Amino acid sequence: MAIAEQSLVTMRLKRRQQQEAQAKAPAFAEVYRRHFRPLYAFVAYRVCDRTAAEDITSQVFEKALKAFPGYDSRRGTVSTWLYAIARNAISDHFRSQGRHSHTGLDEHTTVSGDGDPQAELHASEMRRELAAALADLEIREHEVLALKFGAGLTNRRIADLLEISESNAGTILYRSLKKLKTELEGVNAND
């Protein structure tokens, strides 16, 4: 009789977990709708490769969907949770590639389309210089820039995600932009 009772309890537990998961499905659909674009932009900004960004973003939402029934809002916002998953997925991606550099800005910027080869060459050279300057930044600096300009987050939101003060987020952002400006001005001065 004990085995039958244990099987019944197990069945009821599984049924309740399925019901909870089904009840949370509309909530997750809303999470996906609200967070897909900024999360994808963040990932794309960090990896600078459209195909990899799509794959990583897909992995993030797949992991989030599987873990969503156990998500506890008391431990942090959904956004913080998703970006933590994304940051880990990006790290895994770079680890599997054997690098942590940032290249390939060409696919994230567009050329005027007027067919002027000189303008296209100039734009391509500027993207190359920017990619090289970004590659010289520390990982934390690049991440703050990606959150600010890739995901479009505020300094307060960046601070929350990275568990730093808002002032520190602003300082890192300011110093990172200053480094980029100095690097790019140095490159242009040598031309």
C-alpha positions as CSV (number, residue, x, y, z in Angstrom):
1,M,0.0,0.0,0.0
2,A,2.9,2.4,0.7
3,I,4.1,2.1,-2.9
4,A,0.7,2.9,-4.2
5,E,0.4,6.0,-1.9
6,Q,3.9,7.1,-3.0
7,S,2.9,6.8,-6.7
8,L,-0.3,8.8,-6.0
9,V,1.7,11.5,-4.3
10,T,4.2,11.6,-7.1
11,M,1.5,11.8,-9.7
12,R,-0.3,14.7,-7.8
13,L,3.0,16.5,-7.4
14,K,3.8,16.2,-11.1
15,R,0.3,17.3,-12.0
16,R,0.5,20.4,-9.8
17,Q,3.9,21.3,-11.3
18,Q,2.4,21.0,-14.8
19,Q,-0.5,23.2,-13.7
20,E,1.8,25.8,-12.2
21,A,3.9,25.8,-15.4
22,Q,0.8,26.2,-17.6
23,A,-0.4,29.0,-15.3
24,K,3.0,30.8,-15.7
25,A,3.1,30.3,-19.5
26,P,1.2,33.6,-20.3
27,A,3.4,35.4,-17.8
28,F,6.5,34.1,-19.6
29,A,5.1,35.1,-22.9
30,E,4.9,38.7,-21.6
31,V,8.5,38.4,-20.2
32,Y,9.7,37.4,-23.7
33,R,7.7,40.1,-25.4
34,R,9.1,42.8,-23.0
35,H,12.7,41.7,-22.8
36,F,13.6,40.1,-26.2
37,R,14.7,43.2,-28.1
38,P,16.8,44.9,-25.4
39,L,18.3,41.5,-24.4
40,Y,19.1,40.6,-28.0
41,A,20.6,44.1,-28.6
42,F,22.8,43.6,-25.5
43,V,24.0,40.2,-26.7
44,A,24.6,41.4,-30.2
45,Y,26.6,44.4,-28.9
46,R,28.7,42.1,-26.8
47,V,29.4,39.3,-29.4
48,C,29.3,41.5,-32.6
49,D,28.1,38.5,-34.6
50,R,24.4,38.4,-35.6
51,T,24.2,34.6,-35.9
52,A,25.9,34.1,-32.5
53,A,23.7,36.7,-30.9
54,E,20.6,35.0,-32.2
55,D,21.8,31.6,-30.9
56,I,22.8,33.0,-27.5
57,T,19.5,34.9,-27.1
58,S,17.6,31.8,-28.0
59,Q,19.6,29.8,-25.4
60,V,18.9,32.5,-22.8
61,F,15.2,32.3,-23.3
62,E,15.2,28.6,-23.5
63,K,17.0,28.4,-20.1
64,A,14.7,31.0,-18.7
65,L,11.6,29.1,-19.8
66,K,12.8,25.9,-18.2
67,A,13.6,27.7,-15.0
68,F,10.6,30.1,-15.0
69,P,8.3,27.9,-12.8
70,G,11.0,28.2,-10.1
71,Y,11.6,31.9,-10.6
72,D,11.3,33.8,-7.3
73,S,10.7,37.6,-7.7
74,R,11.9,38.1,-4.1
75,R,15.4,37.3,-5.3
76,G,15.5,39.9,-8.0
77,T,13.6,41.3,-11.0
78,V,13.0,39.2,-14.1
79,S,15.3,41.6,-16.0
80,T,18.2,41.1,-13.7
81,W,17.6,37.3,-13.9
82,L,17.6,37.3,-17.7
83,Y,20.7,39.5,-18.0
84,A,22.5,37.2,-15.6
85,I,21.6,34.3,-17.7
86,A,22.7,36.2,-20.8
87,R,26.0,37.3,-19.3
88,N,26.8,33.7,-18.4
89,A,25.8,32.5,-21.9
90,I,28.1,35.2,-23.4
91,S,31.0,34.1,-21.2
92,D,30.3,30.5,-22.3
93,H,30.3,31.6,-25.9
94,F,33.6,33.4,-25.7
95,R,35.1,30.5,-23.6
96,S,34.1,28.0,-26.3
97,Q,35.6,30.4,-29.0
98,G,38.8,30.6,-26.9
99,R,38.6,34.4,-26.8
100,H,36.9,37.4,-25.2
101,S,37.6,39.9,-27.9
102,H,35.0,41.9,-29.7
103,T,35.0,42.1,-33.5
104,G,32.8,42.3,-36.4
105,L,30.9,45.6,-36.2
106,D,30.3,45.6,-39.9
107,E,27.0,43.8,-39.6
108,H,25.6,46.1,-36.9
109,T,26.1,49.3,-38.9
110,T,24.9,50.2,-42.3
111,V,26.4,52.2,-45.1
112,S,24.6,55.1,-46.7
113,G,23.6,53.0,-49.7
114,D,24.4,55.8,-52.1
115,G,27.0,53.6,-53.8
116,D,29.9,56.0,-53.1
117,P,32.9,53.6,-52.8
118,Q,34.9,56.3,-51.0
119,A,32.2,56.8,-48.4
120,E,31.8,53.1,-47.9
121,L,35.6,52.6,-47.6
122,H,35.7,55.4,-45.0
123,A,32.7,54.0,-43.0
124,S,34.3,50.5,-43.1
125,E,37.6,51.9,-41.9
126,M,35.8,53.7,-39.0
127,R,34.1,50.5,-38.0
128,R,37.4,48.7,-38.0
129,E,39.0,51.4,-35.8
130,L,36.0,51.3,-33.4
131,A,36.2,47.5,-33.2
132,A,39.9,47.7,-32.4
133,A,39.3,50.4,-29.7
134,L,36.4,48.4,-28.2
135,A,38.7,45.3,-28.1
136,D,41.2,47.3,-26.0
137,L,38.6,47.9,-23.3
138,E,38.3,45.8,-20.1
139,I,35.4,43.3,-20.1
140,R,33.6,45.3,-17.5
141,E,33.9,48.5,-19.5
142,H,32.7,46.8,-22.7
143,E,29.8,45.2,-20.8
144,V,28.7,48.6,-19.4
145,L,28.8,50.1,-22.9
146,A,26.8,47.1,-24.2
147,L,24.1,47.6,-21.5
148,K,24.0,51.3,-22.1
149,F,24.1,51.5,-25.9
150,G,23.2,48.0,-26.9
151,A,20.3,47.3,-24.5
152,G,19.5,51.0,-24.0
153,L,19.5,50.7,-20.2
154,T,19.8,53.6,-17.7
155,N,22.7,53.9,-15.4
156,R,20.5,52.9,-12.5
157,R,19.4,49.7,-14.3
158,I,23.0,48.9,-15.3
159,A,24.0,49.3,-11.6
160,D,21.3,47.0,-10.5
161,L,22.3,44.3,-13.1
162,L,26.0,44.5,-12.3
163,E,25.5,44.9,-8.5
164,I,27.4,48.2,-8.4
165,S,26.4,51.7,-7.4
166,E,24.7,54.0,-9.9
167,S,27.6,56.4,-9.5
168,N,30.1,53.6,-10.3
169,A,28.1,52.6,-13.4
170,G,28.3,56.3,-14.6
171,T,32.0,56.5,-13.8
172,I,32.8,53.3,-15.7
173,L,30.7,54.5,-18.6
174,Y,32.3,57.9,-18.6
175,R,35.9,56.5,-18.5
176,S,35.1,53.9,-21.1
177,L,33.8,56.5,-23.5
178,K,36.8,58.7,-22.7
179,K,39.2,55.8,-23.5
180,L,37.4,55.2,-26.8
181,K,37.5,58.9,-27.7
182,T,41.2,59.1,-26.9
183,E,42.0,55.9,-28.8
184,L,40.0,57.0,-31.9
185,E,41.5,60.5,-31.8
186,G,44.9,59.0,-31.6
187,V,44.2,56.8,-34.7
188,N,42.8,59.7,-36.6
189,A,45.8,61.9,-35.7
190,N,48.1,59.3,-37.2
191,D,46.3,59.4,-40.5
